[in-house]
Amino acid sequence: MSYSYESRLIKLGKRISKIHPLFRHVLSAIHDLNVQRKAKILRFKVILFKKLFRHSSKLMVNVGGGHWYKRGWKVMDYISEWYSENAIFIDYYYDLTERNKMPFDNNSVDFFYSSHAFEHVSGDDCIHAIGEIYRSLKTGGVLRITVPDLNLIYEMYKNGEDEFFQHYMKTYNATLTQAFMSLFARPCMNEGDEIIRSKFIALNKVDFLNYYTHDLKQRPEIAGYHINWFNSNKWEGILRQAGFTEIYKSTRQGSRFKELRGKDFDSGMPDASLYVEAIK
C-alpha cells in the first residue's frame, strides 16, 4: 500500500466516518494490519541484511535508533518494557541513563546521528552522553541531532496556536496546555492548566522550561516520555562543554554530509524539530 494511497484512504475514511462512525473502526483495523505487515517485512530485511552486509569502511552510529535500519549504519540502543521490540535492530546495547563509557575506542567513529532520543533523558544524562560521543568521534567526525524545537513550540503555545498541537491533543485526549507540556515535561502535564499557565506568565522562557524539567528522570515505566527541552542556544552550550567548536544549526534534510541525508533521516516531528550538527 503506497503512502499516497494510504493518505487518500485516510481522508476518505474521515469523510465517511462522519456519516457512518463504524467505518472509522474498520479503517483503523486495516491500518493496524498494514503496520504489522510492514514491521514483519522490516524485521526480515534487517535480519537478512545484517548477515549479508556486515562491514563498512566507516563507523556510523544511530544513538537511540530503535526500530531503524540503514545499510552501513549501526544502532546503539537498549531493551526495556517500553522498547521491548528493539532487539534485532540493536548492534550496541547502551542505556543513556547509566552514564557508562560508550562501547567505542577513542577517535573511532565517523558519524553519530540521533533523532528524538535526547528529550527522553535528563540534562545530566545528556551531558554525559555528548561527552562520550565527542571522545569516540574521529577528528573531523560529525554529530547530527534532531529534537523538538522548544523555541518554536513555546511560541506556538504562547500564541494559542491550537492547530499546531492538534495531533498531541488528540493522541493524549489533552487540552492545549497539556499537549504543550507533553512535548518537554510529560510527567507534569496533569498538574493543572491554571497552575501551569500562571507559571508560564510569571517566569521567563528558560526559567519556566527548567522549572518543570530540572528534576525529571527517565524511569522504565515512562521511558518514552519527553522529560527534557532544547533550543539551539542550549545545545551550543552542551556541545562546547564537551569540546566541540564547530557547531551550527541545520535544517531538515540540510546536512552538509551525504551520509546524513535521505529518507532514513530527519523524519520525526518535521514541523516542530530542531536540527543541529557539530564537527570534532
C-alpha positions as CSV (number, residue, x, y, z in Angstrom):
1,M,0.0,0.0,0.0
2,S,1.7,3.2,-1.1
3,Y,1.9,6.3,1.0
4,S,-0.3,8.3,-1.4
5,Y,-2.9,5.5,-1.4
6,E,-2.9,5.4,2.4
7,S,-3.3,9.2,2.6
8,R,-6.3,9.1,0.2
9,L,-7.8,6.2,2.2
10,I,-7.5,8.0,5.5
11,K,-9.0,11.2,4.1
12,L,-11.9,9.2,2.6
13,G,-12.3,7.4,5.9
14,K,-12.6,10.6,7.8
15,R,-15.3,11.9,5.4
16,I,-17.3,8.6,5.5
17,S,-17.0,8.2,9.3
18,K,-18.9,11.4,9.7
19,I,-21.8,9.6,8.1
20,H,-21.2,6.2,9.5
21,P,-18.9,6.1,12.6
22,L,-18.4,2.3,12.3
23,F,-16.2,2.8,9.2
24,R,-13.6,4.6,11.4
25,H,-13.1,1.3,13.3
26,V,-12.8,-0.7,10.2
27,L,-10.3,1.7,8.7
28,S,-8.3,1.7,11.9
29,A,-8.2,-2.1,11.9
30,I,-7.0,-2.1,8.2
31,H,-4.3,0.4,9.1
32,D,-3.1,-1.6,12.1
33,L,-2.8,-4.8,10.0
34,N,-0.8,-2.8,7.4
35,V,1.6,-1.5,10.1
36,Q,2.1,-5.0,11.4
37,R,2.8,-6.3,7.9
38,K,5.4,-3.6,7.3
39,A,7.0,-4.3,10.7
40,K,7.4,-8.0,9.8
41,I,8.9,-7.2,6.4
42,L,11.4,-4.7,8.1
43,R,12.4,-7.3,10.7
44,F,13.1,-9.9,8.0
45,K,15.1,-7.3,6.0
46,V,17.2,-6.4,9.0
47,I,18.0,-10.0,9.9
48,L,18.9,-10.8,6.3
49,F,20.9,-7.7,5.5
50,K,22.9,-7.9,8.7
51,K,24.0,-11.3,7.8
52,L,24.9,-10.3,4.2
53,F,26.4,-6.9,4.8
54,R,28.5,-6.9,7.9
55,H,31.2,-4.4,7.1
56,S,31.5,-0.7,6.2
57,S,34.5,1.4,5.6
58,K,33.1,4.0,8.1
59,L,31.7,3.5,11.6
60,M,28.3,5.3,11.7
61,V,26.1,5.0,14.7
62,N,22.5,6.0,15.4
63,V,22.1,6.8,19.1
64,G,18.7,5.7,20.3
65,G,17.7,4.5,16.9
66,G,15.2,1.9,18.0
67,H,13.3,0.4,15.0
68,W,15.7,1.8,12.4
69,Y,17.9,0.2,9.8
70,K,20.1,1.6,7.1
71,R,22.9,-0.3,5.4
72,G,26.3,0.6,6.7
73,W,24.9,2.0,9.9
74,K,24.8,0.6,13.4
75,V,22.2,1.2,16.1
76,M,23.0,1.9,19.7
77,D,20.1,1.4,22.0
78,Y,18.7,-0.8,24.7
79,I,15.7,-3.0,25.5
80,S,13.1,-2.1,28.1
81,E,9.5,-2.6,28.8
82,W,8.8,0.5,26.7
83,Y,11.1,-0.5,23.9
84,S,10.7,-4.3,24.1
85,E,10.8,-4.9,20.3
86,N,14.2,-3.2,19.7
87,A,16.4,-6.4,20.0
88,I,17.1,-7.3,16.3
89,F,17.8,-3.7,15.4
90,I,20.5,-3.1,18.1
91,D,24.2,-3.5,17.4
92,Y,25.4,-1.9,20.6
93,Y,23.5,-2.2,23.8
94,Y,23.8,1.0,25.8
95,D,21.5,2.8,28.2
96,L,21.9,6.6,28.1
97,T,20.8,6.9,31.7
98,E,23.5,4.7,33.2
99,R,26.3,7.1,32.3
100,N,28.8,4.4,31.4
101,K,31.6,4.5,28.8
102,M,30.2,4.1,25.3
103,P,31.4,0.9,23.5
104,F,33.8,2.7,21.2
105,D,37.5,3.4,21.2
106,N,38.7,7.0,21.4
107,N,38.7,8.6,17.9
108,S,37.0,5.7,16.2
109,V,33.5,6.8,15.0
110,D,33.0,8.7,11.8
111,F,29.3,9.8,12.3
112,F,26.8,9.8,15.1
113,Y,23.2,10.5,14.4
114,S,20.4,10.9,17.0
115,S,16.7,11.6,16.2
116,H,14.4,12.4,19.0
117,A,16.2,10.5,21.7
118,F,17.7,13.1,24.0
119,E,14.4,14.7,25.0
120,H,13.8,11.3,26.8
121,V,16.8,11.6,29.2
122,S,17.7,14.1,31.9
123,G,20.1,17.0,31.5
124,D,22.9,15.3,33.3
125,D,22.5,12.1,31.3
126,C,22.6,14.2,28.1
127,I,25.8,16.0,29.1
128,H,27.5,12.7,29.9
129,A,26.4,11.1,26.5
130,I,27.6,14.1,24.5
131,G,30.9,13.9,26.2
132,E,31.2,10.2,25.3
133,I,30.2,11.0,21.7
134,Y,32.9,13.6,21.5
135,R,35.5,11.2,22.9
136,S,34.5,8.5,20.4
137,L,34.4,10.7,17.3
138,K,37.4,10.9,15.0
139,T,38.9,14.3,14.3
140,G,36.6,15.7,11.6
141,G,33.8,13.3,12.7
142,V,30.3,14.6,12.8
143,L,27.3,14.5,15.2
144,R,23.8,15.3,14.0
145,I,21.0,15.7,16.4
146,T,17.3,16.3,16.0
147,V,15.0,17.1,18.9
148,P,11.7,19.0,19.4
149,D,12.4,22.7,19.0
150,L,11.2,24.4,22.2
151,N,11.8,27.9,20.9
152,L,9.2,27.1,18.2
153,I,6.9,25.1,20.5
154,Y,7.0,27.7,23.2
155,E,6.0,30.4,20.8
156,M,3.2,28.4,19.3
157,Y,1.7,27.8,22.8
158,K,2.2,31.5,23.7
159,N,0.2,32.5,20.6
160,G,-2.5,29.9,21.3
161,E,-1.9,28.0,18.0
162,D,-4.3,25.2,18.6
163,E,-3.8,23.7,15.2
164,F,-0.1,23.2,15.8
165,F,-0.9,21.0,18.9
166,Q,-3.9,19.1,17.4
167,H,-2.1,15.8,16.9
168,Y,-1.0,15.8,20.6
169,M,-4.3,16.9,21.8
170,K,-6.0,14.0,20.0
171,T,-3.3,11.5,20.9
172,Y,-3.5,12.2,24.7
173,N,-7.1,13.4,24.8
174,A,-5.5,16.6,26.1
175,T,-6.1,20.3,26.5
176,L,-3.8,22.7,24.6
177,T,-1.8,23.2,27.8
178,Q,-1.4,19.5,28.4
179,A,-0.4,18.9,24.8
180,F,2.3,21.7,25.2
181,M,3.6,20.1,28.4
182,S,3.8,16.6,26.8
183,L,6.5,17.8,24.4
184,F,9.0,18.6,27.1
185,A,7.7,17.6,30.6
186,R,5.1,15.0,30.1
187,P,5.1,13.7,33.7
188,C,3.9,17.2,34.7
189,M,1.2,17.6,32.1
190,N,-1.7,16.9,34.5
191,E,-0.6,19.4,37.1
192,G,-3.5,21.7,36.2
193,D,-3.9,24.1,33.3
194,E,-4.3,27.2,35.6
195,I,-1.3,26.4,37.7
196,I,0.9,25.8,34.6
197,R,-0.4,28.9,32.9
198,S,0.3,31.1,35.9
199,K,3.9,29.9,36.0
200,F,4.1,30.4,32.2
201,I,3.1,34.0,32.7
202,A,5.3,34.6,35.8
203,L,8.6,33.1,34.5
204,N,10.7,33.8,31.5
205,K,11.1,31.0,28.9
206,V,14.3,29.4,30.2
207,D,13.2,29.5,33.8
208,F,9.8,28.1,33.0
209,L,11.2,25.2,31.0
210,N,13.8,24.5,33.6
211,Y,11.3,24.7,36.4
212,Y,9.4,21.7,35.0
213,T,12.3,19.6,33.9
214,H,15.2,20.2,36.3
215,D,14.4,17.1,38.5
216,L,12.8,14.8,35.9
217,K,14.4,11.4,35.5
218,Q,13.8,8.7,33.0
219,R,12.1,5.6,34.5
220,P,11.4,2.3,32.8
221,E,7.6,2.8,33.1
222,I,7.8,6.2,31.4
223,A,10.9,5.7,29.2
224,G,9.1,7.1,26.1
225,Y,8.0,10.4,27.9
226,H,9.6,13.7,27.0
227,I,11.4,15.0,30.1
228,N,13.9,17.5,28.7
229,W,13.9,20.5,26.4
230,F,16.3,22.0,23.9
231,N,16.8,25.0,21.7
232,S,19.9,26.0,19.6
233,N,21.5,28.0,22.5
234,K,21.2,25.2,25.0
235,W,22.7,22.7,22.5
236,E,25.6,25.0,21.8
237,G,26.4,25.2,25.5
238,I,26.3,21.4,25.9
239,L,28.3,20.8,22.8
240,R,31.0,23.4,23.6
241,Q,31.3,22.0,27.1
242,A,32.0,18.6,25.6
243,G,34.8,20.1,23.4
244,F,33.1,20.8,20.1
245,T,34.0,24.1,18.5
246,E,32.3,23.9,15.1
247,I,28.6,23.9,15.9
248,Y,25.8,25.1,13.6
249,K,22.0,25.0,13.2
250,S,20.9,22.9,10.3
251,T,17.6,22.2,8.5
252,R,15.5,19.2,7.7
253,Q,17.5,17.2,5.1
254,G,20.0,20.0,5.2
255,S,23.1,18.2,6.5
256,R,26.4,19.1,4.9
257,F,27.2,15.4,4.7
258,K,25.6,13.0,2.2
259,E,25.8,10.2,4.8
260,L,23.2,12.2,6.9
261,R,20.7,12.9,4.2
262,G,17.9,10.9,2.7
263,K,14.6,9.3,3.7
264,D,16.1,7.5,6.7
265,F,16.9,10.8,8.4
266,D,15.0,13.7,9.9
267,S,11.6,12.0,9.7
268,G,10.4,12.7,13.3
269,M,8.2,15.7,14.0
270,P,9.1,17.5,10.7
271,D,7.2,20.7,11.6
272,A,8.5,21.1,15.1
273,S,12.1,19.9,15.1
274,L,15.5,21.5,15.7
275,Y,18.4,20.2,13.7
276,V,22.0,20.7,15.0
277,E,25.3,19.5,13.7
278,A,28.7,19.6,15.3
279,I,32.1,18.6,13.9
280,K,35.0,17.5,16.1
